[in-house]
Amino acid sequence: MHVVMVFLHVAPSNVVSQRFSRQVNAWIYPLFEQNWRLFAPDPDSVNRTISARTAHTARDGAVQVSPWVDLSAMDESAVKHNVFPSHTSQNLLRRSWTSYDELHGGDDRSHSPRAEMMRQYLRNIAADRMTDRDGKAFEFIQLRVVTQPIAASGTAGSDRRATSANAETRRLPWWKVASDVSDGK
């Protein structure tokens, strides 16, 4: 079944792929997405640091907000000194952010079912990592993405400092998290 679904996704448009496009897309996105970057890579021209924090309402009604946790650093530590790093460790968070950003632009509103799916996907990745990190329950999660341009090779030191001064910080809205995700189930 998987091979047939992937075939229908990558094959030229035809009667069968058009008829079953909804089912094929539901199977393919976001886990089996196909692209041709292997043959024409588009290297990142920026470094992104993706952080998350959670919020929990205590029994007394007080809202407790956790400190920011650098999710990107978690990925880097999983890859560093690993002879065979996992593709997931290297790309899951980065690619989910890139897809979210492409589909939402700067307004953080989902304008299509696919955009909504990518928002949920990014939220679930962050929630799973925060749950794995400390196991504490939470109801909301917020992401912060700091984007810093990469200086061109051979750039002088003062130009590198100017590049780092151009960092852009984007805070996403607080997202509600399903209780089964935040309870570690």
C-alpha angles and dihedrals in degrees: 000000000000093000091050092050093049090046092053089048097052099033120096113273112282140158094273096046091047093048093050099032093120093053093042093050091047089054097044104042127108103351102042101032113156127217138159099231091117088074097037108023119198104205118209114262091195139052115230126200112196116196132177138199131186136216128211130183111226123217090260090057096253115138113230116202119196123222118262114278118204105231092179090059089054089057092046092051091050090054101037114100090359110130092202106027118191118255086225092056091050102043117012099090095034095049094044089053092047091051092046092050093047092051099041105034112193101321098070091222122133108233097177140028089255091053090051090049091052091049090053091045093052091045092050093049091052093044092050091050093048091048091048090048100058108352093227120144119247137170102204137037132194129193129210120196120195112194117196123182116238113237115236115257112269092028115150119249095254090051090051090054090050089052092052090048088060092066114139122212120203123185117198120213121269110273126208112239124211110249094236090059095049094044092060094247 
